[in-house]
Amino acid sequence: MNASLFALGLNHQTAPLAVRERVVFHVERLHEALSELKRSLANEAAILSTCNRTEIYVSGEKPGELTEWLAQYHRLARGELQPYLYALPQEQAVRHAFRVASGLDSMVIGEPQILGQMKEAARAAESAGTLGSLLHRLFQRSFAVAKEVRSTTRIGAASVSMAAAAVKLAARIFPSLKDQSVLLIGAGEMIELTATHFAAQAPARITVANRTLERAERLAARFNARAIELRALGEHLQDYDIIVSCTASSLPILGKGLVERALRARRRRPMFMVDLAVPRDIEQEAGELDDVFLYTVDDLASIVSANLDSRRAALDQAEAIIDTQVGRFMHWVQAREGVPLIRALREEADDTRRQELERALKSLARGEDPAKVVEALSRTLTNKLMHVPTEALTFTFSRPPRNPSRDE
């Protein structure tokens, strides 16, 4: 039986942040999760886990058991998770993967970060030994489609990033960003983008805090900023008006108590905080404090989608490209599914050839007329090799024609 291609997941459109952060696959446990999937449910498996989505791509014969596995893995009841999930078989899974890679399914339409995240998901699956020929082909085609979409449309030309949205929100809170101090927690790609956007506003000071000081220093050097270790946050938090955090921590970096102490030291001067991490870096309760303006990735959704209309034409072009590429991929899948049948037919034909050749050689050994032996061999081979296709054609053409209804 041929294994089916299947995708199961949830994203920012189907699940709130409070649900998404409960089904994140952390990097340190990803290998283990992939191995478990392959051991129990799939021939091939890959997991894409980002701030805005968690998706499992598999090739296997038990797609119906994926939901139960996902819920159990994250210690959730199936009923807690089921309402937020989408299950996509075969062609739907292919289309979804192509749209995700191209940035069409992102909170920020056309954003490029997701492509890098998908490449990382493929590398992780390959490293875990769970990326077989079908998923390898799916991911490679997804990357190629994304490249075609970006090079032939303007899908990313007018995109508004999360980082740009954070700057816009900060400008609503403070009269001038030039007088403000900015603290960036983390040193990944999202924080790098955020640093770029805030640096363009020439704030009074930018500081990068990270668990690894060396990495913070490398990023800070690009923006003439300061670097501190994460453990020093308690001493310095009060010095900053704007805090943007995006780390891969499984636990909050900033708790309500720490923020409360910083506010007292600031004499209630407001603090603008943006939490771009999933799971969240800043405790939700911190946002309930007076003079704290806390925003999450979901809060930024309305801002980053405000210019969607300007990308509508590019979006239509991108969807057309994806339609074509999905058709090509499914043609490859169908051809791939026919390989075992072709192999079986060739093996059967070869068995028949050997049997008839052996019979002919015995006839020749008995002294029979070579011409008659060769004639019998060719006739028998023809009859036997044509038997199966002849029966199939006879069945097809012997069926009575369908009677059209009067309405047709």
C-alpha positions in Angstrom: 0.0 0.0 0.0 1.3 3.5 -0.9 1.7 5.8 2.1 -0.3 9.0 2.0 1.0 12.5 2.3 -0.6 14.4 5.2 -0.3 17.7 7.1 -1.8 18.5 10.5 -1.4 21.8 12.3 -2.7 25.0 13.8 -1.7 28.6 13.2 -2.5 32.2 14.0 -5.7 32.0 12.0 -7.1 29.0 13.7 -5.7 29.2 17.3 -5.1 32.0 19.8 -1.7 32.6 21.3 -2.7 30.8 24.6 -3.2 27.6 22.6 -0.3 28.0 20.2 2.3 28.4 22.9 1.2 25.0 24.4 2.0 23.0 21.3 5.5 24.5 20.5 8.2 21.9 19.8 11.4 23.2 21.4 14.6 22.7 19.4 16.2 20.6 22.1 13.3 18.0 21.9 12.6 18.1 18.2 14.8 15.1 17.3 13.1 13.0 20.0 9.6 14.0 18.7 10.5 13.2 15.1 11.9 9.8 16.1 8.8 9.0 18.0 6.6 9.9 15.1 8.5 7.7 12.7 8.6 4.8 15.2 4.9 4.8 15.8 2.9 6.6 13.1 4.8 7.5 9.9 7.3 6.4 7.3 8.5 10.0 7.1 8.0 13.0 9.3 8.9 16.7 9.6 7.8 19.3 12.1 7.5 23.1 11.5 7.2 25.0 14.8 7.3 28.8 14.8 5.7 31.7 16.7 2.6 31.6 14.4 2.2 27.9 13.7 2.9 24.3 14.6 2.6 21.8 11.7 3.4 18.1 11.3 4.0 16.8 7.8 4.0 13.0 7.4 4.1 10.2 4.8 2.3 7.3 6.4 -0.8 5.1 6.7 -2.1 6.4 10.0 -2.9 10.1 9.6 -6.0 9.7 11.8 -3.8 9.0 14.8 -1.8 12.2 14.5 -4.2 14.4 16.5 -4.1 12.0 19.4 -0.3 11.9 19.3 0.0 15.6 19.2 -2.3 16.1 22.1 -0.6 13.4 24.2 2.9 14.7 23.4 2.0 18.1 24.8 -0.1 16.7 27.7 -3.4 18.0 26.4 -6.8 16.4 26.1 -7.7 15.7 22.5 -10.8 17.9 22.9 -8.7 20.9 24.0 -6.8 20.8 20.7 -9.2 19.4 18.1 -11.2 22.7 17.5 -8.1 24.5 16.4 -6.5 22.0 14.1 -6.6 21.7 10.3 -6.0 18.3 8.7 -4.8 18.3 5.1 -4.5 15.2 2.9 -2.4 14.8 -0.2 -3.0 17.7 -2.7 -4.3 20.0 0.1 -1.1 19.3 2.1 1.1 20.1 -1.0 -0.8 23.4 -1.7 -0.5 24.4 2.0 3.2 23.8 2.1 3.7 25.8 -1.1 1.6 28.7 0.3 3.4 28.6 3.7 6.9 28.7 2.1 5.8 31.6 -0.2 4.6 33.7 2.8 1.0 33.6 1.7 -0.2 31.9 4.9 1.7 34.2 7.2 0.4 36.9 9.6 2.6 39.3 7.5 1.8 38.4 3.9 4.9 38.0 2.0 7.3 37.9 5.0 10.5 36.0 4.2 11.4 34.5 7.6 9.1 31.5 7.2 11.1 30.2 4.3 14.2 30.0 6.5 12.1 28.3 9.2 10.9 25.7 6.7 14.4 25.0 5.6 15.4 24.5 9.2 12.5 22.1 9.7 13.7 20.0 6.7 17.3 20.0 8.0 16.1 18.9 11.4 14.1 16.0 9.9 17.0 15.0 7.7 19.3 15.0 10.8 16.8 12.9 12.7 16.6 10.4 9.8 12.9 11.0 9.2 13.0 12.9 5.9 12.4 10.3 3.1 12.1 10.8 -0.7 8.5 12.1 -0.6 8.9 14.8 2.1 12.3 15.7 0.7 10.7 16.3 -2.7 7.9 18.3 -1.0 10.2 20.6 0.8 12.6 21.1 -2.1 9.6 22.0 -4.4 8.2 24.3 -1.7 11.5 26.2 -1.7 11.6 26.4 -5.5 8.0 27.7 -5.6 8.7 30.3 -3.0 11.7 31.5 -5.0 9.5 31.7 -8.1 6.8 33.6 -6.3 9.3 36.2 -4.9 11.1 36.6 -8.2 8.0 37.0 -10.4 5.6 38.9 -8.2 5.7 41.8 -5.8 4.3 39.8 -2.9 6.9 41.1 -0.5 7.4 44.6 -1.8 4.9 46.2 0.6 5.0 43.9 3.5 4.9 45.3 7.0 7.1 43.3 9.4 6.4 42.6 13.1 9.4 44.8 13.8 8.0 47.7 11.9 4.6 47.3 13.6 6.4 47.4 17.0 7.9 50.8 16.1 4.5 52.1 14.9 3.0 51.1 18.2 5.8 52.7 20.2 5.3 55.9 18.4 1.7 56.0 19.6 2.9 55.8 23.2 5.8 58.2 23.2 5.9 61.6 21.5 9.4 61.0 20.2 11.4 57.8 20.0 14.6 59.9 20.0 14.2 60.4 23.7 13.6 56.8 24.6 15.8 53.9 25.7 15.2 50.5 23.9 16.0 47.1 25.4 16.0 44.1 23.0 15.9 40.7 24.7 17.3 37.9 22.5 19.6 37.9 19.6 17.8 35.9 16.8 16.5 37.0 13.4 13.4 38.7 14.8 15.4 40.8 17.3 17.9 41.7 14.5 15.0 43.0 12.4 13.6 44.9 15.4 17.0 46.5 16.1 17.2 47.6 12.4 13.8 49.3 12.6 14.4 51.0 16.0 17.9 52.1 15.1 16.4 54.0 12.1 14.5 56.1 14.6 17.8 57.1 16.4 16.6 56.4 20.0 18.7 57.6 23.0 20.0 54.2 23.7 19.7 50.6 22.5 20.8 47.6 24.6 20.7 43.9 23.6 20.3 41.3 26.4 21.0 37.7 25.7 21.8 34.5 27.5 25.1 34.3 25.6 26.9 37.7 26.0 29.2 37.1 23.0 26.2 36.7 20.7 24.6 39.9 22.2 27.8 41.8 21.6 28.0 40.8 17.9 24.5 42.1 17.3 25.0 45.2 19.4 28.1 46.1 17.5 26.1 46.5 14.3 23.9 49.2 15.9 26.4 51.0 18.2 24.4 49.4 21.0 25.3 48.0 24.4 25.2 44.3 25.3 24.3 42.7 28.7 23.7 39.2 29.9 20.1 38.0 30.5 20.7 37.5 34.2 21.4 41.2 34.6 17.9 42.2 33.6 16.8 42.7 37.2 19.3 45.4 37.6 18.7 47.3 34.4 15.0 46.8 33.4 14.1 50.1 35.1 16.3 52.1 32.7 14.3 51.2 29.6 11.1 52.7 28.2 10.7 50.2 25.3 11.3 46.5 25.7 11.0 44.0 22.9 11.6 40.3 23.7 11.8 37.3 21.4 13.8 34.3 22.8 13.4 30.5 22.5 12.9 30.1 26.3 10.2 27.7 27.4 9.6 29.8 30.5 8.9 33.5 30.9 11.9 35.8 31.0 10.1 38.7 32.7 7.7 38.1 35.5 5.1 40.4 36.9 7.1 41.0 40.1 10.2 42.1 38.2 8.3 44.5 36.0 6.5 45.9 39.1 9.8 46.7 40.8 11.1 48.4 37.7 7.9 50.5 37.5 8.4 51.7 41.1 12.0 52.6 40.4 10.8 54.5 37.3 8.3 56.5 39.4 5.5 55.1 37.3 6.9 56.3 34.0 5.2 54.1 31.3 6.9 51.0 29.9 6.1 49.8 26.3 6.6 46.1 26.0 6.3 43.8 22.9 6.5 40.1 23.4 7.2 38.4 20.0 8.0 35.0 21.5 5.9 31.8 21.5 5.7 30.6 24.3 5.6 34.1 25.8 8.7 35.7 27.3 6.7 38.2 29.4 4.1 37.0 31.9 0.6 38.0 30.8 -0.1 39.4 34.3 2.6 42.1 33.7 0.3 43.7 31.1 -2.3 44.2 33.8 -0.1 46.7 35.7 -0.8 50.4 35.4 1.6 52.2 33.1 2.6 49.0 31.2 1.6 48.7 27.6 2.1 45.0 26.7 1.5 43.6 23.2 1.9 40.1 21.9 2.2 38.8 18.3 -1.5 38.4 18.0 -2.0 42.1 19.1 0.1 43.2 16.1 -2.0 41.3 13.6 -4.3 44.2 12.7 -1.3 46.5 12.0 0.7 44.1 9.9 -2.3 43.2 7.7 -3.4 46.8 7.1 -1.7 47.0 3.7 -3.0 43.7 2.4 -5.0 45.4 -0.3 -1.8 46.8 -1.9 -0.6 43.3 -2.3 -3.9 41.8 -3.7 -2.7 41.7 -7.3 0.6 40.1 -6.3 -1.4 37.6 -4.1 -3.5 36.5 -7.1 -0.4 36.0 -9.2 1.3 34.0 -6.5 -1.8 31.7 -6.1 -1.8 31.1 -9.9 1.9 30.0 -9.7 1.1 27.7 -6.8 -1.9 26.1 -8.7 0.4 25.2 -11.5 3.2 23.8 -9.3 0.7 21.8 -7.2 -0.5 20.1 -10.4 3.1 19.2 -11.4 3.9 17.9 -7.9 0.8 15.7 -7.9 1.7 14.3 -11.3 5.1 13.3 -9.9 3.3 11.7 -6.9 1.1 9.7 -9.2 4.0 8.6 -11.4 5.9 7.6 -8.2 2.9 5.5 -7.0 3.0 3.6 -10.3 6.6 2.5 -9.9 5.9 -0.6 -7.7 3.3 -1.8 -10.3 5.8 -1.3 -13.2 8.4 -3.1 -11.2 6.1 -6.0 -10.5 5.1 -6.2 -14.2 8.7 -6.3 -15.3 9.6 -9.0 -12.8 6.6 -11.1 -14.0 7.6 -10.6 -17.6 11.2 -11.6 -16.8 10.0 -14.8 -15.0 7.9 -15.7 -18.0 10.9 -15.1 -20.4 13.1 -17.4 -18.3 10.6 -20.2 -18.1 9.9 -20.2 -21.8 13.6 -19.9 -22.7 14.3 -22.9 -20.5 11.5 -24.9 -22.2 12.9 -23.9 -25.6 16.4 -25.0 -24.7 15.2 -28.4 -23.6 13.3 -28.8 -26.9 16.5 -28.0 -28.8 18.4 -30.5 -26.6 16.0 -33.2 -27.7 16.8 -32.4 -31.3 13.6 -30.7 -32.3 13.6 -28.4 -35.4 15.2 -25.0 -34.3 12.9 -23.0 -36.5 9.8 -24.5 -35.0 11.3 -24.1 -31.4 12.0 -20.4 -32.0 8.5 -19.9 -33.6 6.8 -21.6 -30.6 8.9 -19.5 -28.2 8.0 -16.2 -29.8 4.3 -17.2 -30.0 4.1 -18.3 -26.4 5.9 -15.2 -25.1 3.6 -12.9 -27.1 0.5 -14.6 -25.8 1.6 -14.6 -22.2 2.9 -11.1 -22.2 -0.2 -9.7 -23.8 -2.7 -11.7 -21.7 -3.0 -9.1 -18.8 -3.3 -5.9 -20.9 -5.7 -7.7 -23.3 -8.0 -8.7 -20.5 -8.0 -5.2 -19.1 -8.8 -3.6 -22.5 -11.6 -6.2 -23.1 -13.1 -5.4 -19.7 -13.0 -1.7 -20.4 -14.6 -1.8 -23.9 -17.2 -4.6 -23.0 -18.9 -2.4 -20.4 -22.2 -0.9 -21.7 -22.2 2.8 -22.4 -23.7 5.0 -19.7 -27.2 6.1 -20.6 -27.4 9.9 -20.5 -30.4 11.3 -18.7 -32.9 13.4 -20.4 -31.6 16.5 -18.7 -28.1 16.1 -20.2 
